[in-house]
Amino acid sequence: MTVTDTRTDIPEYPMERSRGCPFSPPPQMLALNDEAPLSRVRIWDGSTPWLVTGYDTARSLFADSRISVDDRKTGFPHWNEHMLSTVDKRPRSVFTSDAEEHTRFRRMLSKPFTFKRVEGLRPIIQQVTDECIDAMLAGDQPADIVSQIALPVPTRVISEMLGVPYEDHEFFQEHANAGLARFAAADAMQKGAMSLHQYLIDLVEQKQANPAEDAVSDLAERVTAGEISVKEAAQLGTGLLIAGHETTANMIGIGVLALLENPEQAELLRNTDDPKVIANAVEELMRYLSIIQNGQRRIAVEDIEIDGVTIKAGDGVILDLAPADWDGATFAHPDQLQLDRENANHHLAFGYGRHQCVGQQLARAEMQIVFHTLLRRIPTLRLAIPLDEVDFKDDRLAYGVYSLPVAW
């Protein structure tokens, strides 16, 4: 099957969500998946990569070694102009490397994110959550869930884990957003991105001199041993800092909204102390609210025959998790939030295969604690504005809400 770039009926990507159902993936994308699990789309630079919308197809391609994350390869479907313009300025990292190089970087990040170390953080996550809720309850109503709970909890936890001083959180929250607008221009916040990178370089060097029990010290140790350069360590640290608070914060904000809009489901979560029930509820929220709304970007390095089409070597591939997690062939009634869904943990919100999110255990622990604690401690929590007045993040790489006014 050959599709040329000159066709006029190729849809533009990314697509718009429906205001009527803000939790749903874009209707146009769901309609595409009804026709075929992958199809051509046109992105910002006029190129026409493959968009993967079907669950089985996405899972298969995530695990296929003929698909690369190397964004330097010609034909790679960059998120935006900013990412393309900085491709040769960024050191290689776990996010942009394949095979042995990827394994080497991932091994360096495994220590802080082991199940044991994350489980050891649960008391800290619980304490931070309770302190943020205490502060919110002591303040005025309406309160903003995003600024008072969703952002500070994961930011304080990742700061603790990485060994980044929390008093610097406003600096790195501001600069972590460099290039994260869906259509960021080439020069978008260039100085900010460089400042953040330099900040991490300085921190790695400080930790070389004075190591502690934290992830940046682990990276500094590897620099001292000659395994990676200071710049590579800073790039890995920057990636963890951004991924460690940006995605979880968005999931908490929009997750609280989804629970408030589905009160019977919120009740189910509020009335349980069973860790398995709480864990499954979080898996379902992640399935229902796949928040990475620009897809996972890849490029084929060999021809791939799949679902009756040929993805040719050099073709860009976008694996979009939102329609895959709403694929009715895998999840019955995917448009319904069902916290007791039996196969909720089959979702692809963290990706799949070797590039699966390295911090997923930490994200899970944070969400399990925050959602359950918030519902338990403030049973009368309610949205303080009409749903259609909520300010959604349609213009960012990660979907969420800019603010969420609540009362009780």
C-alpha positions in Angstrom: 0.0 0.0 0.0 1.6 3.2 -1.1 0.5 6.6 0.1 2.1 9.7 -1.2 2.6 13.1 0.6 0.5 14.9 -2.1 -2.8 13.4 -1.1 -5.2 16.0 0.1 -7.4 13.7 2.3 -4.6 13.0 4.8 -5.8 14.4 8.2 -3.8 16.9 10.2 -2.2 15.7 13.5 -2.5 16.4 16.3 -6.3 16.5 16.3 -8.8 18.4 18.4 -10.6 16.9 21.4 -14.3 17.4 21.8 -15.3 20.0 24.4 -18.4 17.9 25.1 -16.2 15.0 26.5 -12.9 16.4 27.6 -11.6 13.0 28.8 -12.1 11.3 25.4 -9.3 11.1 22.8 -10.1 13.3 19.7 -13.2 11.9 18.0 -11.5 12.0 14.6 -8.8 9.7 15.9 -11.3 7.2 17.3 -13.0 7.3 13.9 -9.7 6.5 12.2 -9.2 3.6 14.5 -12.6 2.2 13.6 -11.4 2.1 10.0 -7.9 0.8 10.5 -5.4 0.5 13.4 -2.8 2.7 11.5 -3.1 5.4 8.9 -1.2 8.3 7.5 -1.4 11.8 9.0 0.2 15.1 8.3 2.2 16.9 10.9 3.5 20.5 11.4 6.4 20.2 8.9 4.2 18.7 6.1 5.5 15.2 6.4 3.1 12.2 6.6 4.2 9.7 9.2 2.1 6.7 10.2 -0.3 7.2 13.1 -0.9 4.0 15.2 -4.3 4.1 17.0 -5.0 0.4 17.5 -4.0 -1.3 20.8 -2.6 -4.6 19.4 -0.7 -2.7 16.6 0.8 -0.2 19.1 1.9 -3.0 21.5 3.5 -4.9 18.6 5.4 -1.9 17.3 6.6 -0.8 20.8 8.3 -4.2 21.1 9.7 -4.2 17.5 13.5 -3.7 17.3 13.0 -2.3 13.7 11.5 0.8 15.3 13.9 3.4 16.6 13.7 6.4 19.0 16.8 8.0 17.5 15.5 11.5 16.7 18.6 12.3 14.6 17.5 9.9 11.8 16.2 11.6 8.7 12.4 11.2 8.6 11.9 11.2 12.4 8.5 12.8 13.1 9.6 15.5 15.6 7.0 16.9 18.0 7.6 20.5 16.9 10.1 22.9 15.4 11.9 23.3 18.8 12.7 19.6 19.1 14.0 19.5 15.6 16.2 22.6 16.0 17.8 21.2 19.2 18.4 17.6 18.0 22.1 18.0 17.5 22.6 20.1 20.6 21.2 17.6 23.1 23.4 14.8 24.4 22.1 11.3 23.8 20.0 10.0 26.6 17.7 7.1 27.6 14.9 8.8 25.7 16.7 9.0 22.3 18.9 5.9 22.2 18.4 2.3 21.0 19.7 -1.2 21.8 23.0 -1.3 23.8 23.3 2.4 24.2 19.7 2.5 25.6 20.5 -0.4 27.9 23.6 1.4 29.2 21.7 4.6 30.0 18.7 2.7 31.5 21.0 0.8 33.8 22.3 4.1 35.2 18.7 5.1 36.1 17.5 1.9 37.5 18.9 2.3 41.1 16.6 5.2 42.3 13.5 3.7 40.7 13.7 0.1 42.0 10.5 -1.2 43.5 12.3 -1.4 46.9 13.5 2.2 46.9 10.1 3.6 45.7 8.3 1.6 48.4 10.6 3.2 50.9 9.4 6.6 49.7 5.8 5.9 50.5 5.9 7.4 54.0 7.5 10.6 52.5 4.8 10.8 49.8 2.1 10.3 52.4 3.6 13.0 54.6 3.9 15.5 51.7 0.3 14.7 50.5 -1.1 15.3 54.0 0.9 18.6 54.4 -0.4 19.9 51.1 -4.0 18.9 52.0 -3.6 20.5 55.5 -2.5 23.8 53.8 -5.4 23.6 51.4 -8.0 23.0 54.1 -6.5 25.9 56.1 -6.8 28.3 53.2 -9.6 30.0 51.3 -12.2 28.4 49.1 -12.3 27.8 46.3 -8.9 26.3 46.3 -6.9 25.2 43.2 -6.0 21.5 43.1 -3.2 22.0 40.6 -1.2 24.6 42.5 -1.9 23.2 46.0 -1.8 19.4 45.4 -1.0 18.2 41.8 2.2 20.2 41.3 3.7 20.4 44.8 3.4 16.7 45.7 5.3 15.2 42.8 7.7 18.1 42.7 8.7 17.8 46.3 9.0 14.0 46.0 11.2 14.1 42.8 13.3 16.8 44.4 13.9 14.6 47.4 14.6 11.6 45.2 17.0 13.4 42.9 18.7 15.5 45.5 17.6 18.7 43.9 16.9 21.5 46.5 13.1 22.0 46.6 13.6 25.8 47.1 14.7 25.9 43.5 11.4 24.3 42.3 10.0 27.5 40.7 13.1 27.8 38.6 13.0 24.2 37.3 9.2 24.1 36.9 9.4 27.2 34.7 12.3 26.0 32.6 11.2 22.4 32.5 8.5 23.5 30.1 10.9 24.6 27.4 9.8 23.1 24.2 6.8 21.3 25.7 4.2 23.4 23.9 2.7 21.3 21.1 3.9 23.8 18.4 7.0 25.3 20.1 9.1 27.4 17.8 12.8 26.7 17.2 13.9 29.4 19.7 11.3 28.6 22.3 12.7 29.2 25.8 16.2 28.3 24.5 17.8 30.3 27.3 15.6 28.5 29.9 16.5 25.1 28.6 20.2 26.0 28.7 19.9 27.4 32.2 18.3 24.2 33.4 21.0 22.1 31.8 23.7 24.2 33.4 21.9 24.0 36.7 22.1 20.2 36.5 25.8 20.2 35.4 26.6 22.4 38.5 24.6 20.0 40.7 26.3 16.9 39.4 29.7 18.5 40.0 28.6 19.4 43.6 27.5 15.8 44.2 30.8 14.5 42.9 32.5 16.5 45.7 29.8 15.8 48.3 27.7 12.7 47.4 24.5 11.8 49.2 21.8 9.1 49.0 20.0 10.4 45.9 19.7 9.9 42.1 21.9 12.8 41.1 24.7 11.5 43.4 24.3 8.1 41.6 24.8 9.8 38.3 27.8 11.8 39.7 29.4 8.6 40.8 29.2 7.3 37.2 30.8 10.5 35.9 33.6 10.1 38.4 34.0 6.4 37.3 34.3 7.6 33.7 31.1 5.8 32.5 29.3 9.0 31.3 30.2 12.6 30.8 29.0 15.5 33.0 26.8 16.7 30.1 25.2 13.2 29.7 24.6 13.0 33.4 22.9 16.4 33.4 20.8 15.4 30.4 19.6 12.3 32.2 18.9 14.3 35.4 17.0 17.0 33.4 14.9 14.3 31.8 14.0 12.7 35.2 13.3 16.1 36.7 10.8 17.0 33.9 9.2 13.6 33.6 9.1 13.2 37.4 6.8 16.1 38.0 5.2 17.3 34.8 3.4 14.1 33.8 2.3 13.0 37.3 1.1 16.6 38.1 -1.1 16.5 35.0 -2.5 13.1 35.8 -3.3 14.2 39.4 -5.1 17.4 38.2 -7.2 15.8 35.5 -7.6 12.6 37.5 -9.3 14.5 40.4 -11.6 16.1 37.8 -12.5 12.7 36.3 -13.3 11.4 39.8 -15.4 14.4 40.7 -17.3 13.9 37.4 -17.9 10.2 38.2 -19.0 10.3 41.9 -20.0 6.6 42.1 -16.5 5.7 41.1 -15.0 8.1 43.5 -17.1 6.5 46.2 -15.7 3.1 45.4 -12.1 4.4 45.8 -13.0 6.4 49.0 -14.5 3.4 50.7 -11.7 0.9 50.4 -8.4 0.3 52.2 -7.4 -2.6 50.0 -4.1 -1.7 48.3 -5.0 -3.9 45.3 -8.3 -2.0 44.7 -6.5 1.4 45.1 -3.8 0.2 42.7 -6.3 -1.0 40.1 -8.2 2.3 40.3 -5.0 4.2 39.4 -4.4 1.9 36.5 -7.9 2.5 35.2 -7.5 6.3 35.6 -4.3 6.1 33.5 -6.1 4.0 30.8 -9.0 6.4 30.7 -6.9 9.6 30.7 -3.9 8.8 28.5 -2.3 12.3 28.8 0.5 12.2 26.3 -1.4 13.8 23.5 1.3 14.1 20.8 2.0 10.4 20.7 5.3 8.5 21.2 7.5 9.3 18.2 9.5 6.7 16.4 11.1 5.9 13.0 11.3 2.6 11.1 14.8 1.4 10.3 13.7 -1.5 8.2 10.5 -2.3 6.2 7.8 -3.6 8.5 4.7 -5.5 7.2 1.8 -5.1 9.7 -2.0 -5.1 9.4 -1.9 -5.3 5.6 0.4 -2.3 5.1 4.2 -1.8 4.7 5.8 0.8 7.0 9.0 1.5 4.9 12.4 2.1 6.3 12.7 5.8 7.0 9.0 6.3 7.6 8.0 8.2 10.7 5.7 6.4 13.2 3.6 8.0 15.9 2.2 5.6 18.5 -0.8 7.4 20.1 -1.6 5.9 23.5 -5.0 7.6 24.0 -7.0 5.8 21.2 -5.1 2.6 21.8 -6.3 2.7 25.5 -9.8 3.4 24.2 -9.7 0.5 21.7 -13.0 -1.4 22.2 -11.4 -4.6 20.9 -9.3 -4.7 24.1 -11.3 -2.7 26.6 -15.1 -3.1 26.9 -17.0 0.2 27.1 -13.7 2.1 26.9 -15.5 5.5 27.3 -16.6 4.5 30.8 -14.4 5.0 33.8 -14.6 1.7 35.7 -12.2 1.6 38.6 -12.8 -2.1 39.1 -12.0 -2.9 35.4 -10.4 -6.4 35.3 -7.8 -5.6 32.6 -7.1 -2.0 33.5 -3.4 -2.7 34.0 -3.1 -3.7 30.3 -3.1 0.0 29.4 -0.2 1.6 27.5 0.0 4.9 29.4 3.6 4.1 30.3 4.5 2.8 26.9 5.4 -0.8 26.4 8.6 -2.8 25.9 12.2 -1.6 26.5 11.3 2.1 26.4 8.6 1.8 29.1 8.6 4.7 31.5 11.5 4.2 34.0 9.7 6.1 36.7 6.4 4.3 36.5 6.6 2.8 40.0 7.1 6.3 41.5 4.2 7.7 39.5 2.0 4.8 40.6 2.9 5.3 44.3 2.2 9.0 44.2 -1.2 8.7 42.5 -2.3 5.8 44.7 -1.6 7.9 47.8 -2.9 11.3 46.5 -6.2 10.1 45.0 -7.1 7.9 48.0 -6.0 10.4 50.7 -7.8 13.3 49.0 -11.1 11.5 48.7 -10.9 10.1 52.2 -9.9 13.4 53.9 -12.3 15.7 51.9 -15.4 13.5 51.2 -17.4 16.6 50.2 -14.9 17.8 47.6 -16.6 19.3 44.5 -15.8 21.2 41.4 -16.3 25.0 42.1 -17.0 26.0 38.5 -19.0 24.4 35.6 -17.1 21.7 33.7 -17.2 23.7 30.5 -15.3 26.5 32.3 -12.3 24.3 33.2 -9.1 25.4 31.5 -7.8 22.3 29.7 -4.2 22.0 28.4 -4.9 21.5 24.7 -1.7 23.3 23.8 0.9 21.2 25.7 2.5 17.8 24.9 0.9 16.5 28.1 -2.9 16.9 28.5 -4.3 18.1 31.8 -5.8 21.2 33.4 -4.1 24.5 34.0 -6.2 25.0 37.2 -9.0 23.1 39.0 -11.0 25.3 41.4 -12.6 23.1 44.1 -14.7 23.6 47.2 -16.0 21.4 50.1 
